Amino acid sequence: MARDYYADSRALGVDLWEAGFKDWADRIDAVIEGGSTSSEILMGLRWTLTQLDAEEQDLPQSLRLRAESLRNEIDAVLS
């Protein structure tokens, strides 16, 4: 069964919101809502998840690992 990258991204966004990283949750939603094609959305999600990892030093390890896993899978689909 194929992974639902949008649903997984939104679920990560909810957990980021609940953990106090509201701006990152908003960024994820904005990428999904603002994209006009699936490729554009996936590229935006990959970029956002990469930035999340690079910029948020206080991100809980469980969220960091989920974001990294999702980013890696999206990267594989886009390659």
mmCIF file of the N, C-alpha and C atoms, coordinates in Angstrom:
data_MODEL
# 
_entry.id   MODEL 
# 
loop_
_atom_site.group_PDB 
_atom_site.id 
_atom_site.type_symbol 
_atom_site.label_atom_id 
_atom_site.label_alt_id 
_atom_site.label_comp_id 
_atom_site.label_asym_id 
_atom_site.label_entity_id 
_atom_site.label_seq_id 
_atom_site.pdbx_PDB_ins_code 
_atom_site.Cartn_x 
_atom_site.Cartn_y 
_atom_site.Cartn_z 
_atom_site.occupancy 
_atom_site.B_iso_or_equiv 
_atom_site.pdbx_formal_charge 
_atom_site.auth_seq_id 
_atom_site.auth_comp_id 
_atom_site.auth_asym_id 
_atom_site.auth_atom_id 
_atom_site.pdbx_PDB_model_num 
ATOM 1   N N  . MET A 1 1  ? 0.830  -1.176 0.000  1.00 0.00 ? 1  MET A N  1 
ATOM 2   C CA . MET A 1 1  ? 0.000  0.000  0.000  1.00 0.00 ? 1  MET A CA 1 
ATOM 3   C C  . MET A 1 1  ? 0.880  1.247  0.000  1.00 0.00 ? 1  MET A C  1 
ATOM 4   N N  . ALA A 1 2  ? 0.524  2.210  -0.813 1.00 0.00 ? 2  ALA A N  1 
ATOM 5   C CA . ALA A 1 2  ? 1.311  3.433  -0.933 1.00 0.00 ? 2  ALA A CA 1 
ATOM 6   C C  . ALA A 1 2  ? 1.124  4.318  0.300  1.00 0.00 ? 2  ALA A C  1 
ATOM 7   N N  . ARG A 1 3  ? 2.142  5.024  0.618  1.00 0.00 ? 3  ARG A N  1 
ATOM 8   C CA . ARG A 1 3  ? 2.089  5.932  1.763  1.00 0.00 ? 3  ARG A CA 1 
ATOM 9   C C  . ARG A 1 3  ? 1.352  7.206  1.363  1.00 0.00 ? 3  ARG A C  1 
ATOM 10  N N  . ASP A 1 4  ? 0.531  7.722  2.242  1.00 0.00 ? 4  ASP A N  1 
ATOM 11  C CA . ASP A 1 4  ? -0.183 8.973  2.028  1.00 0.00 ? 4  ASP A CA 1 
ATOM 12  C C  . ASP A 1 4  ? 0.659  10.095 2.633  1.00 0.00 ? 4  ASP A C  1 
ATOM 13  N N  . TYR A 1 5  ? 1.498  10.694 1.799  1.00 0.00 ? 5  TYR A N  1 
ATOM 14  C CA . TYR A 1 5  ? 2.437  11.706 2.278  1.00 0.00 ? 5  TYR A CA 1 
ATOM 15  C C  . TYR A 1 5  ? 1.732  12.944 2.823  1.00 0.00 ? 5  TYR A C  1 
ATOM 16  N N  . TYR A 1 6  ? 0.603  13.292 2.233  1.00 0.00 ? 6  TYR A N  1 
ATOM 17  C CA . TYR A 1 6  ? -0.132 14.462 2.711  1.00 0.00 ? 6  TYR A CA 1 
ATOM 18  C C  . TYR A 1 6  ? -0.682 14.200 4.111  1.00 0.00 ? 6  TYR A C  1 
ATOM 19  N N  . ALA A 1 7  ? -1.332 13.065 4.293  1.00 0.00 ? 7  ALA A N  1 
ATOM 20  C CA . ALA A 1 7  ? -1.905 12.728 5.606  1.00 0.00 ? 7  ALA A CA 1 
ATOM 21  C C  . ALA A 1 7  ? -0.807 12.610 6.662  1.00 0.00 ? 7  ALA A C  1 
ATOM 22  N N  . ASP A 1 8  ? 0.296  11.972 6.296  1.00 0.00 ? 8  ASP A N  1 
ATOM 23  C CA . ASP A 1 8  ? 1.403  11.830 7.245  1.00 0.00 ? 8  ASP A CA 1 
ATOM 24  C C  . ASP A 1 8  ? 2.003  13.198 7.593  1.00 0.00 ? 8  ASP A C  1 
ATOM 25  N N  . SER A 1 9  ? 2.079  14.081 6.611  1.00 0.00 ? 9  SER A N  1 
ATOM 26  C CA . SER A 1 9  ? 2.606  15.425 6.852  1.00 0.00 ? 9  SER A CA 1 
ATOM 27  C C  . SER A 1 9  ? 1.667  16.214 7.749  1.00 0.00 ? 9  SER A C  1 
ATOM 28  N N  . ARG A 1 10 ? 0.368  16.102 7.493  1.00 0.00 ? 10 ARG A N  1 
ATOM 29  C CA . ARG A 1 10 ? -0.603 16.799 8.334  1.00 0.00 ? 10 ARG A CA 1 
ATOM 30  C C  . ARG A 1 10 ? -0.569 16.262 9.770  1.00 0.00 ? 10 ARG A C  1 
ATOM 31  N N  . ALA A 1 11 ? -0.434 14.949 9.922  1.00 0.00 ? 11 ALA A N  1 
ATOM 32  C CA . ALA A 1 11 ? -0.352 14.358 11.261 1.00 0.00 ? 11 ALA A CA 1 
ATOM 33  C C  . ALA A 1 11 ? 0.900  14.842 11.987 1.00 0.00 ? 11 ALA A C  1 
ATOM 34  N N  . LEU A 1 12 ? 2.009  14.929 11.268 1.00 0.00 ? 12 LEU A N  1 
ATOM 35  C CA . LEU A 1 12 ? 3.225  15.477 11.858 1.00 0.00 ? 12 LEU A CA 1 
ATOM 36  C C  . LEU A 1 12 ? 2.996  16.926 12.255 1.00 0.00 ? 12 LEU A C  1 
ATOM 37  N N  . GLY A 1 13 ? 2.297  17.679 11.412 1.00 0.00 ? 13 GLY A N  1 
ATOM 38  C CA . GLY A 1 13 ? 1.980  19.067 11.721 1.00 0.00 ? 13 GLY A CA 1 
ATOM 39  C C  . GLY A 1 13 ? 1.165  19.202 12.995 1.00 0.00 ? 13 GLY A C  1 
ATOM 40  N N  . VAL A 1 14 ? 0.197  18.331 13.176 1.00 0.00 ? 14 VAL A N  1 
ATOM 41  C CA . VAL A 1 14 ? -0.618 18.352 14.403 1.00 0.00 ? 14 VAL A CA 1 
ATOM 42  C C  . VAL A 1 14 ? 0.268  18.115 15.614 1.00 0.00 ? 14 VAL A C  1 
ATOM 43  N N  . ASP A 1 15 ? 1.159  17.141 15.509 1.00 0.00 ? 15 ASP A N  1 
ATOM 44  C CA . ASP A 1 15 ? 2.047  16.843 16.638 1.00 0.00 ? 15 ASP A CA 1 
ATOM 45  C C  . ASP A 1 15 ? 3.044  17.970 16.882 1.00 0.00 ? 15 ASP A C  1 
ATOM 46  N N  . LEU A 1 16 ? 3.500  18.612 15.810 1.00 0.00 ? 16 LEU A N  1 
ATOM 47  C CA . LEU A 1 16 ? 4.377  19.778 15.982 1.00 0.00 ? 16 LEU A CA 1 
ATOM 48  C C  . LEU A 1 16 ? 3.625  20.902 16.685 1.00 0.00 ? 16 LEU A C  1 
ATOM 49  N N  . TRP A 1 17 ? 2.385  21.123 16.280 1.00 0.00 ? 17 TRP A N  1 
ATOM 50  C CA . TRP A 1 17 ? 1.547  22.152 16.903 1.00 0.00 ? 17 TRP A CA 1 
ATOM 51  C C  . TRP A 1 17 ? 1.410  21.885 18.403 1.00 0.00 ? 17 TRP A C  1 
ATOM 52  N N  . GLU A 1 18 ? 1.081  20.644 18.732 1.00 0.00 ? 18 GLU A N  1 
ATOM 53  C CA . GLU A 1 18 ? 0.885  20.276 20.132 1.00 0.00 ? 18 GLU A CA 1 
ATOM 54  C C  . GLU A 1 18 ? 2.169  20.372 20.946 1.00 0.00 ? 18 GLU A C  1 
ATOM 55  N N  . ALA A 1 19 ? 3.313  20.212 20.285 1.00 0.00 ? 19 ALA A N  1 
ATOM 56  C CA . ALA A 1 19 ? 4.603  20.305 20.974 1.00 0.00 ? 19 ALA A CA 1 
ATOM 57  C C  . ALA A 1 19 ? 5.118  21.740 21.053 1.00 0.00 ? 19 ALA A C  1 
ATOM 58  N N  . GLY A 1 20 ? 4.335  22.684 20.504 1.00 0.00 ? 20 GLY A N  1 
ATOM 59  C CA . GLY A 1 20 ? 4.728  24.086 20.601 1.00 0.00 ? 20 GLY A CA 1 
ATOM 60  C C  . GLY A 1 20 ? 5.455  24.636 19.390 1.00 0.00 ? 20 GLY A C  1 
ATOM 61  N N  . PHE A 1 21 ? 5.492  23.884 18.311 1.00 0.00 ? 21 PHE A N  1 
ATOM 62  C CA . PHE A 1 21 ? 6.155  24.325 17.086 1.00 0.00 ? 21 PHE A CA 1 
ATOM 63  C C  . PHE A 1 21 ? 5.092  24.709 16.053 1.00 0.00 ? 21 PHE A C  1 
ATOM 64  N N  . LYS A 1 22 ? 4.277  25.688 16.441 1.00 0.00 ? 22 LYS A N  1 
ATOM 65  C CA . LYS A 1 22 ? 3.116  26.076 15.642 1.00 0.00 ? 22 LYS A CA 1 
ATOM 66  C C  . LYS A 1 22 ? 3.499  26.616 14.272 1.00 0.00 ? 22 LYS A C  1 
ATOM 67  N N  . ASP A 1 23 ? 4.597  27.353 14.207 1.00 0.00 ? 23 ASP A N  1 
ATOM 68  C CA . ASP A 1 23 ? 5.003  27.919 12.922 1.00 0.00 ? 23 ASP A CA 1 
ATOM 69  C C  . ASP A 1 23 ? 5.347  26.827 11.912 1.00 0.00 ? 23 ASP A C  1 
ATOM 70  N N  . TRP A 1 24 ? 5.933  25.743 12.373 1.00 0.00 ? 24 TRP A N  1 
ATOM 71  C CA . TRP A 1 24 ? 6.265  24.643 11.467 1.00 0.00 ? 24 TRP A CA 1 
ATOM 72  C C  . TRP A 1 24 ? 5.013  23.900 11.032 1.00 0.00 ? 24 TRP A C  1 
ATOM 73  N N  . ALA A 1 25 ? 4.069  23.754 11.919 1.00 0.00 ? 25 ALA A N  1 
ATOM 74  C CA . ALA A 1 25 ? 2.783  23.149 11.542 1.00 0.00 ? 25 ALA A CA 1 
ATOM 75  C C  . ALA A 1 25 ? 2.100  24.001 10.482 1.00 0.00 ? 25 ALA A C  1 
ATOM 76  N N  . ASP A 1 26 ? 2.144  25.309 10.658 1.00 0.00 ? 26 ASP A N  1 
ATOM 77  C CA . ASP A 1 26 ? 1.554  26.218 9.672  1.00 0.00 ? 26 ASP A CA 1 
ATOM 78  C C  . ASP A 1 26 ? 2.280  26.137 8.335  1.00 0.00 ? 26 ASP A C  1 
ATOM 79  N N  . ARG A 1 27 ? 3.589  25.996 8.369  1.00 0.00 ? 27 ARG A N  1 
ATOM 80  C CA . ARG A 1 27 ? 4.364  25.890 7.119  1.00 0.00 ? 27 ARG A CA 1 
ATOM 81  C C  . ARG A 1 27 ? 3.987  24.626 6.355  1.00 0.00 ? 27 ARG A C  1 
ATOM 82  N N  . ILE A 1 28 ? 3.837  23.525 7.065  1.00 0.00 ? 28 ILE A N  1 
ATOM 83  C CA . ILE A 1 28 ? 3.449  22.272 6.421  1.00 0.00 ? 28 ILE A CA 1 
ATOM 84  C C  . ILE A 1 28 ? 2.080  22.415 5.780  1.00 0.00 ? 28 ILE A C  1 
ATOM 85  N N  . ASP A 1 29 ? 1.127  22.971 6.511  1.00 0.00 ? 29 ASP A N  1 
ATOM 86  C CA . ASP A 1 29 ? -0.213 23.185 5.956  1.00 0.00 ? 29 ASP A CA 1 
ATOM 87  C C  . ASP A 1 29 ? -0.171 24.099 4.743  1.00 0.00 ? 29 ASP A C  1 
ATOM 88  N N  . ALA A 1 30 ? 0.629  25.160 4.813  1.00 0.00 ? 30 ALA A N  1 
ATOM 89  C CA . ALA A 1 30 ? 0.721  26.113 3.707  1.00 0.00 ? 30 ALA A CA 1 
ATOM 90  C C  . ALA A 1 30 ? 1.266  25.458 2.445  1.00 0.00 ? 30 ALA A C  1 
ATOM 91  N N  . VAL A 1 31 ? 2.235  24.569 2.601  1.00 0.00 ? 31 VAL A N  1 
ATOM 92  C CA . VAL A 1 31 ? 2.793  23.864 1.444  1.00 0.00 ? 31 VAL A CA 1 
ATOM 93  C C  . VAL A 1 31 ? 1.734  22.985 0.798  1.00 0.00 ? 31 VAL A C  1 
ATOM 94  N N  . ILE A 1 32 ? 0.994  22.262 1.611  1.00 0.00 ? 32 ILE A N  1 
ATOM 95  C CA . ILE A 1 32 ? -0.025 21.358 1.078  1.00 0.00 ? 32 ILE A CA 1 
ATOM 96  C C  . ILE A 1 32 ? -1.156 22.149 0.416  1.00 0.00 ? 32 ILE A C  1 
ATOM 97  N N  . GLU A 1 33 ? -1.614 23.185 1.079  1.00 0.00 ? 33 GLU A N  1 
ATOM 98  C CA . GLU A 1 33 ? -2.728 23.980 0.550  1.00 0.00 ? 33 GLU A CA 1 
ATOM 99  C C  . GLU A 1 33 ? -2.317 24.843 -0.636 1.00 0.00 ? 33 GLU A C  1 
ATOM 100 N N  . GLY A 1 34 ? -1.069 25.278 -0.653 1.00 0.00 ? 34 GLY A N  1 
ATOM 101 C CA . GLY A 1 34 ? -0.622 26.211 -1.694 1.00 0.00 ? 34 GLY A CA 1 
ATOM 102 C C  . GLY A 1 34 ? -0.092 25.576 -2.954 1.00 0.00 ? 34 GLY A C  1 
ATOM 103 N N  . GLY A 1 35 ? 0.168  24.293 -2.919 1.00 0.00 ? 35 GLY A N  1 
ATOM 104 C CA . GLY A 1 35 ? 0.714  23.626 -4.093 1.00 0.00 ? 35 GLY A CA 1 
ATOM 105 C C  . GLY A 1 35 ? -0.345 23.356 -5.140 1.00 0.00 ? 35 GLY A C  1 
ATOM 106 N N  . SER A 1 36 ? 0.056  23.441 -6.397 1.00 0.00 ? 36 SER A N  1 
ATOM 107 C CA . SER A 1 36 ? -0.914 23.192 -7.459 1.00 0.00 ? 36 SER A CA 1 
ATOM 108 C C  . SER A 1 36 ? -0.746 21.811 -8.090 1.00 0.00 ? 36 SER A C  1 
ATOM 109 N N  . THR A 1 37 ? 0.405  21.192 -7.891 1.00 0.00 ? 37 THR A N  1 
ATOM 110 C CA . THR A 1 37 ? 0.618  19.835 -8.403 1.00 0.00 ? 37 THR A CA 1 
ATOM 111 C C  . THR A 1 37 ? 1.208  18.978 -7.288 1.00 0.00 ? 37 THR A C  1 
ATOM 112 N N  . SER A 1 38 ? 1.089  17.677 -7.453 1.00 0.00 ? 38 SER A N  1 
ATOM 113 C CA . SER A 1 38 ? 1.642  16.797 -6.424 1.00 0.00 ? 38 SER A CA 1 
ATOM 114 C C  . SER A 1 38 ? 3.155  16.946 -6.321 1.00 0.00 ? 38 SER A C  1 
ATOM 115 N N  . SER A 1 39 ? 3.826  17.118 -7.448 1.00 0.00 ? 39 SER A N  1 
ATOM 116 C CA . SER A 1 39 ? 5.284  17.293 -7.409 1.00 0.00 ? 39 SER A CA 1 
ATOM 117 C C  . SER A 1 39 ? 5.664  18.563 -6.659 1.00 0.00 ? 39 SER A C  1 
ATOM 118 N N  . GLU A 1 40 ? 4.934  19.638 -6.911 1.00 0.00 ? 40 GLU A N  1 
ATOM 119 C CA . GLU A 1 40 ? 5.208  20.898 -6.231 1.00 0.00 ? 40 GLU A CA 1 
ATOM 120 C C  . GLU A 1 40 ? 5.000  20.751 -4.723 1.00 0.00 ? 40 GLU A C  1 
ATOM 121 N N  . ILE A 1 41 ? 3.942  20.066 -4.342 1.00 0.00 ? 41 ILE A N  1 
ATOM 122 C CA . ILE A 1 41 ? 3.666  19.859 -2.912 1.00 0.00 ? 41 ILE A CA 1 
ATOM 123 C C  . ILE A 1 41 ? 4.753  18.998 -2.281 1.00 0.00 ? 41 ILE A C  1 
ATOM 124 N N  . LEU A 1 42 ? 5.120  17.909 -2.930 1.00 0.00 ? 42 LEU A N  1 
ATOM 125 C CA . LEU A 1 42 ? 6.151  17.032 -2.367 1.00 0.00 ? 42 LEU A CA 1 
ATOM 126 C C  . LEU A 1 42 ? 7.497  17.739 -2.276 1.00 0.00 ? 42 LEU A C  1 
ATOM 127 N N  . MET A 1 43 ? 7.850  18.537 -3.288 1.00 0.00 ? 43 MET A N  1 
ATOM 128 C CA . MET A 1 43 ? 9.105  19.287 -3.221 1.00 0.00 ? 43 MET A CA 1 
ATOM 129 C C  . MET A 1 43 ? 9.062  20.298 -2.078 1.00 0.00 ? 43 MET A C  1 
ATOM 130 N N  . GLY A 1 44 ? 7.914  20.942 -1.898 1.00 0.00 ? 44 GLY A N  1 
ATOM 131 C CA . GLY A 1 44 ? 7.767  21.888 -0.797 1.00 0.00 ? 44 GLY A CA 1 
ATOM 132 C C  . GLY A 1 44 ? 7.852  21.213 0.561  1.00 0.00 ? 44 GLY A C  1 
ATOM 133 N N  . LEU A 1 45 ? 7.243  20.045 0.671  1.00 0.00 ? 45 LEU A N  1 
ATOM 134 C CA . LEU A 1 45 ? 7.328  19.298 1.931  1.00 0.00 ? 45 LEU A CA 1 
ATOM 135 C C  . LEU A 1 45 ? 8.764  18.873 2.210  1.00 0.00 ? 45 LEU A C  1 
ATOM 136 N N  . ARG A 1 46 ? 9.451  18.396 1.180  1.00 0.00 ? 46 ARG A N  1 
ATOM 137 C CA . ARG A 1 46 ? 10.857 17.991 1.364  1.00 0.00 ? 46 ARG A CA 1 
ATOM 138 C C  . ARG A 1 46 ? 11.681 19.177 1.853  1.00 0.00 ? 46 ARG A C  1 
ATOM 139 N N  . TRP A 1 47 ? 11.506 20.343 1.237  1.00 0.00 ? 47 TRP A N  1 
ATOM 140 C CA . TRP A 1 47 ? 12.240 21.546 1.634  1.00 0.00 ? 47 TRP A CA 1 
ATOM 141 C C  . TRP A 1 47 ? 11.906 21.930 3.074  1.00 0.00 ? 47 TRP A C  1 
ATOM 142 N N  . THR A 1 48 ? 10.623 21.947 3.405  1.00 0.00 ? 48 THR A N  1 
ATOM 143 C CA . THR A 1 48 ? 10.187 22.350 4.740  1.00 0.00 ? 48 THR A CA 1 
ATOM 144 C C  . THR A 1 48 ? 10.714 21.395 5.803  1.00 0.00 ? 48 THR A C  1 
ATOM 145 N N  . LEU A 1 49 ? 10.662 20.106 5.536  1.00 0.00 ? 49 LEU A N  1 
ATOM 146 C CA . LEU A 1 49 ? 11.155 19.126 6.506  1.00 0.00 ? 49 LEU A CA 1 
ATOM 147 C C  . LEU A 1 49 ? 12.674 19.209 6.660  1.00 0.00 ? 49 LEU A C  1 
ATOM 148 N N  . THR A 1 50 ? 13.373 19.525 5.583  1.00 0.00 ? 50 THR A N  1 
ATOM 149 C CA . THR A 1 50 ? 14.826 19.717 5.656  1.00 0.00 ? 50 THR A CA 1 
ATOM 150 C C  . THR A 1 50 ? 15.147 20.935 6.517  1.00 0.00 ? 50 THR A C  1 
ATOM 151 N N  . GLN A 1 51 ? 14.410 22.023 6.314  1.00 0.00 ? 51 GLN A N  1 
ATOM 152 C CA . GLN A 1 51 ? 14.614 23.236 7.100  1.00 0.00 ? 51 GLN A CA 1 
ATOM 153 C C  . GLN A 1 51 ? 14.272 23.020 8.571  1.00 0.00 ? 51 GLN A C  1 
ATOM 154 N N  . LEU A 1 52 ? 13.210 22.274 8.821  1.00 0.00 ? 52 LEU A N  1 
ATOM 155 C CA . LEU A 1 52 ? 12.831 21.946 10.198 1.00 0.00 ? 52 LEU A CA 1 
ATOM 156 C C  . LEU A 1 52 ? 13.990 21.263 10.912 1.00 0.00 ? 52 LEU A C  1 
ATOM 157 N N  . ASP A 1 53 ? 14.583 20.285 10.271 1.00 0.00 ? 53 ASP A N  1 
ATOM 158 C CA . ASP A 1 53 ? 15.700 19.550 10.868 1.00 0.00 ? 53 ASP A CA 1 
ATOM 159 C C  . ASP A 1 53 ? 16.899 20.472 11.108 1.00 0.00 ? 53 ASP A C  1 
ATOM 160 N N  . ALA A 1 54 ? 17.164 21.352 10.165 1.00 0.00 ? 54 ALA A N  1 
ATOM 161 C CA . ALA A 1 54 ? 18.341 22.221 10.261 1.00 0.00 ? 54 ALA A CA 1 
ATOM 162 C C  . ALA A 1 54 ? 18.167 23.347 11.279 1.00 0.00 ? 54 ALA A C  1 
ATOM 163 N N  . GLU A 1 55 ? 16.939 23.844 11.427 1.00 0.00 ? 55 GLU A N  1 
ATOM 164 C CA . GLU A 1 55 ? 16.730 25.058 12.224 1.00 0.00 ? 55 GLU A CA 1 
ATOM 165 C C  . GLU A 1 55 ? 16.243 24.813 13.649 1.00 0.00 ? 55 GLU A C  1 
ATOM 166 N N  . GLU A 1 56 ? 15.610 23.693 13.920 1.00 0.00 ? 56 GLU A N  1 
ATOM 167 C CA . GLU A 1 56 ? 15.018 23.463 15.244 1.00 0.00 ? 56 GLU A CA 1 
ATOM 168 C C  . GLU A 1 56 ? 15.879 22.523 16.084 1.00 0.00 ? 56 GLU A C  1 
ATOM 169 N N  . GLN A 1 57 ? 16.759 23.113 16.841 1.00 0.00 ? 57 GLN A N  1 
ATOM 170 C CA . GLN A 1 57 ? 17.647 22.328 17.691 1.00 0.00 ? 57 GLN A CA 1 
ATOM 171 C C  . GLN A 1 57 ? 16.913 21.709 18.877 1.00 0.00 ? 57 GLN A C  1 
ATOM 172 N N  . ASP A 1 58 ? 15.783 22.302 19.279 1.00 0.00 ? 58 ASP A N  1 
ATOM 173 C CA . ASP A 1 58 ? 15.025 21.824 20.441 1.00 0.00 ? 58 ASP A CA 1 
ATOM 174 C C  . ASP A 1 58 ? 13.923 20.840 20.075 1.00 0.00 ? 58 ASP A C  1 
ATOM 175 N N  . LEU A 1 59 ? 13.868 20.421 18.833 1.00 0.00 ? 59 LEU A N  1 
ATOM 176 C CA . LEU A 1 59 ? 12.823 19.491 18.392 1.00 0.00 ? 59 LEU A CA 1 
ATOM 177 C C  . LEU A 1 59 ? 12.997 18.148 19.101 1.00 0.00 ? 59 LEU A C  1 
ATOM 178 N N  . PRO A 1 60 ? 11.936 17.631 19.702 1.00 0.00 ? 60 PRO A N  1 
ATOM 179 C CA . PRO A 1 60 ? 12.035 16.319 20.347 1.00 0.00 ? 60 PRO A CA 1 
ATOM 180 C C  . PRO A 1 60 ? 12.491 15.244 19.347 1.00 0.00 ? 60 PRO A C  1 
ATOM 181 N N  . GLN A 1 61 ? 13.272 14.321 19.833 1.00 0.00 ? 61 GLN A N  1 
ATOM 182 C CA . GLN A 1 61 ? 13.858 13.288 18.971 1.00 0.00 ? 61 GLN A CA 1 
ATOM 183 C C  . GLN A 1 61 ? 12.792 12.498 18.214 1.00 0.00 ? 61 GLN A C  1 
ATOM 184 N N  . SER A 1 62 ? 11.671 12.201 18.846 1.00 0.00 ? 62 SER A N  1 
ATOM 185 C CA . SER A 1 62 ? 10.621 11.430 18.169 1.00 0.00 ? 62 SER A CA 1 
ATOM 186 C C  . SER A 1 62 ? 10.072 12.187 16.963 1.00 0.00 ? 62 SER A C  1 
ATOM 187 N N  . LEU A 1 63 ? 9.888  13.492 17.096 1.00 0.00 ? 63 LEU A N  1 
ATOM 188 C CA . LEU A 1 63 ? 9.409  14.297 15.968 1.00 0.00 ? 63 LEU A CA 1 
ATOM 189 C C  . LEU A 1 63 ? 10.486 14.450 14.901 1.00 0.00 ? 63 LEU A C  1 
ATOM 190 N N  . ARG A 1 64 ? 11.728 14.592 15.336 1.00 0.00 ? 64 ARG A N  1 
ATOM 191 C CA . ARG A 1 64 ? 12.832 14.711 14.384 1.00 0.00 ? 64 ARG A CA 1 
ATOM 192 C C  . ARG A 1 64 ? 12.940 13.440 13.534 1.00 0.00 ? 64 ARG A C  1 
ATOM 193 N N  . LEU A 1 65 ? 12.816 12.288 14.175 1.00 0.00 ? 65 LEU A N  1 
ATOM 194 C CA . LEU A 1 65 ? 12.917 11.023 13.440 1.00 0.00 ? 65 LEU A CA 1 
ATOM 195 C C  . LEU A 1 65 ? 11.747 10.838 12.470 1.00 0.00 ? 65 LEU A C  1 
ATOM 196 N N  . ARG A 1 66 ? 10.548 11.213 12.887 1.00 0.00 ? 66 ARG A N  1 
ATOM 197 C CA . ARG A 1 66 ? 9.385  11.129 11.989 1.00 0.00 ? 66 ARG A CA 1 
ATOM 198 C C  . ARG A 1 66 ? 9.560  12.041 10.789 1.00 0.00 ? 66 ARG A C  1 
ATOM 199 N N  . ALA A 1 67 ? 9.999  13.269 11.039 1.00 0.00 ? 67 ALA A N  1 
ATOM 200 C CA . ALA A 1 67 ? 10.205 14.223 9.948  1.00 0.00 ? 67 ALA A CA 1 
ATOM 201 C C  . ALA A 1 67 ? 11.291 13.733 8.998  1.00 0.00 ? 67 ALA A C  1 
ATOM 202 N N  . GLU A 1 68 ? 12.356 13.186 9.552  1.00 0.00 ? 68 GLU A N  1 
ATOM 203 C CA . GLU A 1 68 ? 13.456 12.674 8.732  1.00 0.00 ? 68 GLU A CA 1 
ATOM 204 C C  . GLU A 1 68 ? 13.004 11.491 7.884  1.00 0.00 ? 68 GLU A C  1 
ATOM 205 N N  . SER A 1 69 ? 12.264 10.580 8.477  1.00 0.00 ? 69 SER A N  1 
ATOM 206 C CA . SER A 1 69 ? 11.756 9.422  7.741  1.00 0.00 ? 69 SER A CA 1 
ATOM 207 C C  . SER A 1 69 ? 10.839 9.855  6.601  1.00 0.00 ? 69 SER A C  1 
ATOM 208 N N  . LEU A 1 70 ? 9.939  10.773 6.896  1.00 0.00 ? 70 LEU A N  1 
ATOM 209 C CA . LEU A 1 70 ? 9.022  11.274 5.881  1.00 0.00 ? 70 LEU A CA 1 
ATOM 210 C C  . LEU A 1 70 ? 9.791  11.981 4.770  1.00 0.00 ? 70 LEU A C  1 
ATOM 211 N N  . ARG A 1 71 ? 10.736 12.825 5.139  1.00 0.00 ? 71 ARG A N  1 
ATOM 212 C CA . ARG A 1 71 ? 11.561 13.532 4.147  1.00 0.00 ? 71 ARG A CA 1 
ATOM 213 C C  . ARG A 1 71 ? 12.320 12.559 3.266  1.00 0.00 ? 71 ARG A C  1 
ATOM 214 N N  . ASN A 1 72 ? 12.897 11.520 3.856  1.00 0.00 ? 72 ASN A N  1 
ATOM 215 C CA . ASN A 1 72 ? 13.658 10.540 3.078  1.00 0.00 ? 72 ASN A CA 1 
ATOM 216 C C  . ASN A 1 72 ? 12.769 9.781  2.096  1.00 0.00 ? 72 ASN A C  1 
ATOM 217 N N  . GLU A 1 73 ? 11.563 9.443  2.517  1.00 0.00 ? 73 GLU A N  1 
ATOM 218 C CA . GLU A 1 73 ? 10.650 8.749  1.617  1.00 0.00 ? 73 GLU A CA 1 
ATOM 219 C C  . GLU A 1 73 ? 10.183 9.663  0.485  1.00 0.00 ? 73 GLU A C  1 
ATOM 220 N N  . ILE A 1 74 ? 9.897  10.914 0.804  1.00 0.00 ? 74 ILE A N  1 
ATOM 221 C CA . ILE A 1 74 ? 9.515  11.865 -0.237 1.00 0.00 ? 74 ILE A CA 1 
ATOM 222 C C  . ILE A 1 74 ? 10.680 12.067 -1.208 1.00 0.00 ? 74 ILE A C  1 
ATOM 223 N N  . ASP A 1 75 ? 11.871 12.166 -0.671 1.00 0.00 ? 75 ASP A N  1 
ATOM 224 C CA . ASP A 1 75 ? 13.057 12.333 -1.525 1.00 0.00 ? 75 ASP A CA 1 
ATOM 225 C C  . ASP A 1 75 ? 13.197 11.151 -2.483 1.00 0.00 ? 75 ASP A C  1 
ATOM 226 N N  . ALA A 1 76 ? 12.966 9.949  -2.008 1.00 0.00 ? 76 ALA A N  1 
ATOM 227 C CA . ALA A 1 76 ? 13.074 8.758  -2.860 1.00 0.00 ? 76 ALA A CA 1 
ATOM 228 C C  . ALA A 1 76 ? 12.028 8.776  -3.960 1.00 0.00 ? 76 ALA A C  1 
ATOM 229 N N  . VAL A 1 77 ? 10.825 9.245  -3.650 1.00 0.00 ? 77 VAL A N  1 
ATOM 230 C CA . VAL A 1 77 ? 9.759  9.303  -4.655 1.00 0.00 ? 77 VAL A CA 1 
ATOM 231 C C  . VAL A 1 77 ? 10.097 10.346 -5.718 1.00 0.00 ? 77 VAL A C  1 
ATOM 232 N N  . LEU A 1 78 ? 10.711 11.447 -5.320 1.00 0.00 ? 78 LEU A N  1 
ATOM 233 C CA . LEU A 1 78 ? 11.017 12.511 -6.257 1.00 0.00 ? 78 LEU A CA 1 
ATOM 234 C C  . LEU A 1 78 ? 12.275 12.230 -7.080 1.00 0.00 ? 78 LEU A C  1 
ATOM 235 N N  . SER A 1 79 ? 13.073 11.294 -6.652 1.00 0.00 ? 79 SER A N  1 
ATOM 236 C CA . SER A 1 79 ? 14.335 11.003 -7.364 1.00 0.00 ? 79 SER A CA 1 
ATOM 237 C C  . SER A 1 79 ? 14.114 10.111 -8.565 1.00 0.00 ? 79 SER A C  1 
# 
